[in-house]
Amino acid sequence: MIPKSESEKYEALISSFSEVSRKKGRGYSIEDILDIIKGFEYFEDYEKCSHLTSIIKSKESGKN
């Protein structure tokens, strides 16, 4: 079982992930998104890392 503090960290990441995804990265800096990715890497949730990476690529290419 995940300790409560770990569970709370993951829940906060999910909340941030949802917000960034819904807004397609608008209002978030690339550094903000990279911080969220680092959190998901810690929890080995690479699917969400991949999705956030695609948002960063979109921001860098100016599509966002």
N, C-alpha and C positions, 0 to 999 in steps of 0.2 A: 504494500500500500504506500502511496506517495504521502510524505509528511504534509501536514496542513500548510506549512509555509510554502512548500513546493507547489502544492495544489493552488494556492492563492496566486503565486507567481504565474502559473500556467493560465489561470482564468483571466488575469490581467493581460497577458499576451494575446489570448483569444479575443478579448474585447478590443484591443488595439488593432489586431489583424482585421477584425470585422469592419472597424471604422475606416482603416486605410483602404481595404478592398472596396467598400461601398463608395468611397470618394475617389477611387482609382488613383490614390496618392496625392490628390489635390489638397493643399494645405499642410503637407508634410514634406520635410526636407529629406533628401536622400540619406543623410546621416540618421534621421529619426527612424527611417525604414530599416536601415542597416542594424540599428540597435534592436529592433524587433526580431530581425533575422537571427542575430546572435542568441537571443533568448530561445528561439525555436531550435537552433542548433544544439543548445544545451539539452533540450528535451528530445532531441533526435526526431523532430517533426519536419522532415525534409520536404514534404509536399507543400507545406505552407511557406517554407524558405523559397522554394522554386516559384511559387505564385508571386511572392513579394519581389523576387529578383526580376520577374517579368514586368512588374510595375515600375521598378527602377529603370529598366531598359527603355520602357515607354517614355518615362520622364526625360531621360537623357536624349532620346531621339526627337523630343519636342512634340510628340503626339499627345501629350497630356497637358 
